[in-house]
Amino acid sequence: MTTYTASSAGQTISLVAADDGVIENINLYPGRAELTRIFRVLVHEGENQVDIHGLPISLVDDSLRIEGLGRATICDVVVSHDDPDRVSALTSATTQVADLKRRRKELSMRISATQQSRSALETYLDTITADSTDVTSLGAIFEEHDKLAGVLDTRILDLEQEVSGVDQLIDTEKKNSQTSNAKQLTRKISITVFAQKAGKVKFNVKYRNRSRSKLDADIRDPGRYSEQRKAFNVALQSAHHSVYLRGKFWKNTKLTLETVTPSLSMTPPRITSWHLWVRDSRSHAYPIVAGMMGPPAIIQERSRSSSRSRSRSRSPRRRRRSHSTSPPPRMQHLQVAVTNNGGVMATFKVPGVVNLPSDAQQHNMTIAQLDLQADFIWYTIPSQDARTFIKAKIKNGSDYRFISGKVKTYVDGSFASTGTMPAVSPQDTFDFSLGIDPGIKVTYHSREKKAAQSGIYSKSTNHTFIQRISIHNAKSTPIKNLKVTDRIPISDDQRIEVRLISPALALPAATPATEKNSSSILKLKSKQSVSDAVKVSSSVTANWDGLGEQDVDQKALGKDGVVCWLVSLAAQERVTLVLQYDISHAEGLDVHGLP
């Protein structure tokens, strides 16, 4: 029930989630559920504080999103535990229900005892025989039997009626005070809104609940054999999604089953250089081993933008006057102004005055809302992780520096991932992880290895390695420019020679460590530039990693030995990529880093 209270800071509006809100949709993910609740509120002109009580204890704080419609501005959002007085009232109501249930059990026991007495009375009547009972006394016996039976029957009916009354009281208490899960509904959201004028506004409150869920399927009739296909027919009869949620029982709710698993603080893989070197008596350890064994770098994600935007207003354009009523504008979040932007840090000033109570709660305020340009990239590094990842390359088109922070990402309205965003300068780009695409299957096969020796006087050992990577687009839609990355070893000693055979990419220019060996991997191939891509097939091209990227030194292409393919696949199409290279060195040379 909605209640209004006046205070020095403005009007306080109290709502109960189950009574005053409507659940528009529930998106079920493995292990969590995202709810969308709609609240319609009558606000006064000026500052209003909207308190939404009775939210589940399993609410994930950093998942909260507040959107609104109406001529008002959202100034502050706070997620906290509910008021102690209200929680105590719910707990006392729960105790009252427990007392009623105890009373019902006592009545049921009295009914059972009375029914046993009634049964004993009938048993006594069955014991009367003609030999032991005079006919003249039967009238008194039957009269007394009817009298006792009537008393017992009346008592049973009265007790049953009293049980029915207790059941009604229990149902009423549960309905009025939500006592079925009172201890689970102890969270509160406080929204501070500044209304331009009095009227109705609408809030869309989205948040995630922790839950337990699973997706099962039933396979039926596995025994039928098809002579035409020479195989057994297996029928997938049904699939169902089981979910276990804590909180209020929900009725007439739209349900969306999400099969994607959100990526929570996931670190996508990154490939590093693979070095070969010779260990001899003059060197006990090669200093670049750390480069080969180093930990993967984190491709981080962005948070809500932290600078002021020059973007256009989101409110709808003014329309010509007509008899139809225009829809309410989209509610804006209060945005701050940048008062200092010296390039190292930015200073933000909140317009007007605000009320910040000393309540030991976190108050959330919007810095800016920006619309940024982004390119989506599918990529996989199967030597490190056979899954296919999605990332967005986003450009900071604003004039201000983004500060680092936590972030939640949504793709097509569905929750995708969480993570952090690095600090980003104006007009700079950054990568933003969007999780995993389970529809692309990648298989990294076992590496094939062949060894041979050659030479008469000066013998050498030659190793040939073949790595195959199979990719299957299991989706019903095509995919373009899937980036597949792998690596070949690079020689840090002139006595070790590495030759790339497939794909036939040009090799980078020589470095001082290897330029004396004309047959090294780092010898430049004739008639081909290191920046040239090679067409492997009609749907596959290969090039050195970093080709054409602004943040990569194009003069250093290929020097890290990282090769990538750009693959385009139709729906359900498969392709196999081949990486082949040779490693040659003098016989007896102690080469470290060989696979």
N, C-alpha and C positions, 0 to 999 in steps of 0.2 A: 504494500500500500504506500502511495506517495504521501509524504508529509513535508510541510514547508515551515521553516523557522527563520526568523529575522535575527541578524547579528550585526555587530559593528562593521564587519568586513563585507557585508552584503547578505543576500538571502541564501540559506542552506536548504537544499532539497534532498530528502532522504528517500532512496528507492531500495526495494528488495528485489534481487535479481530474478527469483523464481516468480514473483507476483507481478512486477512492473515491466519486465523485459520479455521479449519474444526471441526464441532461438531460431534464427533464420537458417542456419546450416551447421552441420558437424562434419569436419573432415577427419577421417580416421587414418592415422599413420601407424606403422609398426612401433608400438611402445608409447604412443602419444595420440592425443586428439586435439584438434583445433576447433574452437567454438566461435560462432559469430552471433552475438546478441544485439538486438535492436531496442533502444529505449527512446520514447517520445516524451519530452519534458516541456512544461510551461515555465518559461523563465521571465524574470523581471528585467527591466532596463537597468544596465549597469552590471556589477559583479555578482555572479552566482556561483555557489559551490554545490556541485552535484555529488552526493555520496551514494555509491552503489554497494549495498550490504549483501551478505549471504553468498559470497563467491567461494568456490571450493578451495580447500587447503592445498590441493595439488596444483594450483595455478602457478605457472612458470612466470616469474616476475618480468624477465627481460623479453618475453614474447608478446607483451601487451601492445596493441595498436588501437588508437582512438581516431575515428573519422567522424565528421559531423556534417549536417546540412542545416543551414539556417543563417540568419544575419547575426553572427556572433563569432568570437575569436577564442580559441582554446589557449589559456595562459599557462596552466600548470596541471600536471598529472602525478598523482601519488598512489603507490600501491602499498598497503599496510595490513596489519592484522586488525580485525574488527574491534569495535569498542568493548572494553571488558564488561560493562553493564549489560550490553546486548547479548554477549556470549553467556553471561551468567543467567540471563532470563531464558535463553534457549536451553541451558543445562537444567534449570529448574523445571522447565516444561517437559524435558525428557524424563526427569524424575517423576513427574505427575503421571506420565504415560506408564512408567514402570509400576507405579502404585495401582493404576487401573487394571493393568494386566494381572497383578497379584490378586486383586479383588475378583477378577473373572475366573482365575484358577480356583479360588476358594468356593465360589458359587458352583463351579463344575463339580467339585468334590462333594458338595452338599447334595447336588442333584443325583450323583451316583449313589450316595448313601441312601437317599430317599427311595430311589428305584430298587435298591436291594431290599429295603423294608417292604415295599409293595410286592416284590417277588416272594418274600417269605410269607406274606399273608396268603397269597394264592397257594403256596405249598401247604400251609396249615389246613386250608379248606380241602385239599386233596387227601388229607389223612383221616377225614371223618368217614366212618363205616357204619353200616346198619347194626352190627352186633354190639358196638360200644356206645351208640347214641340213640336216645329215645326220640321217637317221631315228634313228640310234643315240644321238644327243645330245639327243633330245627329252625323254627321261626325266629327265635331269639338269636341263634347263631348267625343266620343270614343277615338279620338286621344289624347286628354288631359288625359283621364283615363289610356290609355296604357303608356303614358309618366310617370305619377306619380307612377303607379304600378311598372314600371321597376326600377325607382329610389329606391323605398322602398324595392323591392326584392333584388336588388344589395346590399343595406345597410345591410339587414339581412344576406346575404351570407358572406359579409365581416366580420361582427361581429362574426358569427359562426366560421369562419376560425381563427379569433383572439383568440377566446375562446379555440380552439383546440391547438393553439400555447402556450397559458398560461398553459394548462394542461400538455403539454410536458415539459415545464420548471419546473413545480412543481414536476413531476415524476423524472426528472433529479436531481434536488436538493435533493430530498429525498434519491435517490440511492447513490449519491456521498458523502453526508455528514451525512447520517443516521439521518436525522432530525425528523423522526417520533417519536423517543424517546430520543432526545438529552439530556434532563435533567435527564434521568434515566441511562445514560451511562457515569458516571463520576468517575469510579474507575480505578486504574492502578496497574499492577504488574511489579516489576523490579527484574530481575534475573541476578545475576553476575556469569559468567561462565569463567573458565580458560580452554582454548582449547590447547591440546598438539600439534595440527597442524591445519592448515586451512582446512575447509571442511564443509559439511552439518551435522547438528545435528537435533534431533527430540525431542520436548518437549510434554509431556502429562500433561496438566493442568486440575486439578479436583477441583471443588469448589461447594458449595451449595448456592442456591438462596432461599430467603424467597418467599413463594407463598401461594395462597389459592386453595385448591383442595378438592374434595369430590368424593366418590365412590357410584354410584347408581345402582339399578337393577330394571327391569320392570317385574312384575308378570302378566301373561296373562291367560285368560280362566280359571278363578277360579270356574266356575259353573258346570263342568262336574263331574258326580257321577259315581264311579266304583262299580258295583254290586259285583265283585269278592273280592275287598279289603274292601268293605263297607265304603268307604271314598271318599271325593272329590279329584279330580286330580288338582293340581296346577302346571302350567308350568312356569319355569323361562325363560322368553323370551330372555333377554339380560342384560348385565351389562356394564356400561360405567364409565369412570374415567374423571371427569371434573377438569381442572386445569386453574388457572389464574396467569400468569407470567408477570412481568414488564421487559421491555427491547426490544431487537431486535426481529423482526419476523423471525422465523427459518424455513428453507425449507429443505426437503429431509433429515430429522433427524430420527435416530433410537430412539425409545421410549420404555422404560422399566417401567412398572407399579409395584411399590412396595406396598404390602399390610401391611407390618410391620410398626409400628409406632416407630421411634427411641426414645430411652430413654435419655432425656436431663437432666443431673445432677440429676438423680433419686436416692433416698435412698432406697435400698432394705430392707425388714423387717428383724427384728431380735427378737428372742424370749428370754425372761428373766425368771428367777425363780419365782415361785408362792408360797408364804409363808402363812402358817396358824399359828396364835398365839392367846394367851388368854389375854384379857384385864382385869385387876383387879385393885384394889385400889392402888396397889404399882407401877403401870406402866400406864402412860397416853398415851404413844405412843411407838410403837415398832420400834426400830432403823432400821429394815431391810425393812421397807415399801418402801423405795426408790428403793430397788432392784426389787420390784414387779411393781412399777409404773414408773420406769425410762424410759427415751427416748430410742428408738431403736438406736443401733450403726450403723455406716455407713460402708457398705462394699465398699471400695473405688476401683477405677480403676487406671490403670497405664497410664503414659504418655510415650512419646518416650524415649527410654532408655537413661540414662545419664552417661554412662561410656564407656570406650574404649573396643572394642571387639577383640577377637582373631579369629573371624569367618573367613572363607575362602572368597576369593574374589568372587563376583557374576558374574564376566565376564566369558563368555563361554570358554571352554577348546580350546586350540590350536588344530586345525585339520591339518591333512596331506595336503600338497599342492595338489590342484586339479584345474580344470578349473572353478569350481563354486566359487562365491564370498561369503566369510563368512559374516554373519550378523553383524551389528555394535554392540559393547559391550554396556552393560547397563551403563548409566552415573552414577557415584558415587557422593555422597555429600562429601564435604570437612569435614573430621573428625579430631577432636582435640586429643592431646596426654595428658595423665595424668602424671603430674610431681610430685604430692604428693598425697599419699593415706594412711594417717595415721590411718584410721578407723573411725575417727570422721567426717572429711570432705575431699573432693578431690579437687585438683587444676588442672585445665585444661589449656593447652597452645595451642594457635592456631598456626599451622605451617606457616612459611613464613611471609609475610607482607600483611596487608589488608588496604583497603581504607574505612573509615567510615565518610561519609559526615555529617555535622551538619545540618540535615534536619528535626529534631524532629519526625522521623519515627522509628518504631520498625524494627530492622534488625534480621532476623532469621538465626541461624547457627546450623548445625547438630553436636551433640556431638558424637553419635555412632549409628550404625545400627546393631542390634543383632537378631539372630534366637534363640528363647528360647523354651524349652519344656513346654507343657501345657496339663492338663487334663480338659475336659469339664464336668460340673456337672449341672444337672437339679434339681431344688429344689423348694419346696413350704412350706410356713408356714401359712396354711389356717386360723388359729385363728387370725392372724394379717393381712393377705392379701391373697385372694383366687387365685391370679394369680401365674403362674409358671415362675420362673426366671432361667436364665442361667448365670453361672459364670465359669471362667477358673481359675484353680489353677496353677500358673506359678512359675517356679523355676528360680531364678537369677543364671544362670550358669556361669556368668562372675566373674572376680576377683575383681570387684569394686563395690562400694556402689551406689545404685540408689538414686537420690534426688527426692523429691516429686514435683509434677507439674500436670498441666492439661493434659487431654488425650482425643483422639477421637478413637473410635474402629470401625473396619470394619469386618464383618463376610461374607465370601464368596464373597467379593467385594462390599457388600452392607453396607451402613452406619448403625450402630447399636446403639451407645450410646456415651455420653460424660460424663466426670467426672474428678476425680483427683486420683493420685496414691500416696500411702504413701512412705516414705523412706524405702528402702529394702537393707539389708546387703547381701554380697556375699554368695552364696549357700543357701540362705533363700528362702522361698516360700511366695507368697501373693495371695489373692483372687482378681479377676478382673471381675467386672460385665459386662455382655454382653447383658443385656436387658431382654425382656419378650418373652416367647414362647406362642403365642395365641392358638396353636393347642392342648394344654392340658387343659381340663376343670376340675376344682376342685370345689366341693360343700361342704361347712362346715355346716352340718345340726344342727338344734337346739339341745342343750344338753338335754338328758332325765334325770330326777331326781326322785328318790324314797326315802322316809324317813320312818323309823321304829324305835320302841323303844323295848328294851329288859331288862331283869333283874327283880328280885322281890324286893330285899332290896336295891340294888345299881343299879338304873336304868341308862341306857346309850342310847344315840341317835345314830342311824346309817343312814348315807346318802350314797346311791348308785348312781353313775353318769355313764352314757353311752354316749359317743361322737362318732358319725359316720361321716366318711369322704369318699365321693364318688369321684372317679377319672375316667375320660373318655379321652382316647387317640383318639382325633378326627382327627389325621393325617393319611396319607396313608402309613406311615413308622412306624416300631416298635420303642420303646424306652426302654432303659435298665437303671436300677439303678436310677430311679427317687427318690429323697430323700424327704420324707414327714415328717415334724416335728410337734410335739405337746407336751404338758406338763401335768403332774399331780402335784397336790400340795405337798409340803414337810412340815413336821411338825417341828416346832421350839419349841415345848412344849411337855413334856412327857405325858401329859394328853390327847393329840390328837393323834389318830392312823390313818394312811393312808395305805391302802393295794391295791396294783396293781393286778388286776385280768386278764386283757387282754390288751396287750400281756403278756405272762407269763415270764417276765424277772426276773432274780435274783436281789435281793435288795442289795444296798451297805452296807458296815459295819457300825456299830453304831458310833454315835458321842457322846461326853460328855453330850450334852443336852438331849439325848433320850436313852442312853444305859441302864437306869434302867428299861425301859419298854421292856420286851422281845417280845411283840407282835407288836412293832412299825414297820413302813414301812422300817426302816433302819436295821431291823434284817436280817442277811444273810441267804438266803435259802440254805438248804442242797442239796448236789449232783449237784450243779450248780454254776458256777462262774459268777460274775458280768460282766465279759468280754466276756461271751458267747452270741452269737446271737441266736435268736429263729426263727425257720422256721414256718411262719404263714400259707403259702400255697406254691404251686409249683412256684409261681412267686413273693412271698412276704416274706421278712425276716424282723425281728425287732431287735433292739439293743438300748442301751443307746447312746445318742448323744456324738460324739467325739471318738467313739471306733476306735482304730488304727490310729488316727491322731497324728502326731508328736508334734504339738503345744498344745496338751491337756494332762493334767496329768491323766494317765490311772488309778491311784489309787483313783481318785475322780469321777470315772464314776458313773452316776446315782444320785449323791448327789444334783444336781440341778433339778432333776425331769423331765428332757427333754428326751422324747422318740422319736425315728425316725424309719421309715420303708424304706426299699429299695424295690421299686416296678418296675417290668418289665412288659410292656404291649405290646401286638401285636397291629397292626393297627386296629382302631375302637373298641378296647377292653375296658371293664369297670371293675372296682373293687371297693369294699367298705371295708374300714378299720374301726376297732372298737377299741376304747380306753375305758376301763371300770375300775373303781376304787371305793373303799369304804372309807368313812371318819367316824370314830367313836369317840365319846367323852362323858363324863358324862353329864347327863341331867342338864340343867340350866347353863352350862358353857358358858361364853360369848366368843365365838370363832369368830375371825375376819379373813377375807379372804375367807370365804365360797362363792361359786358361787351362 
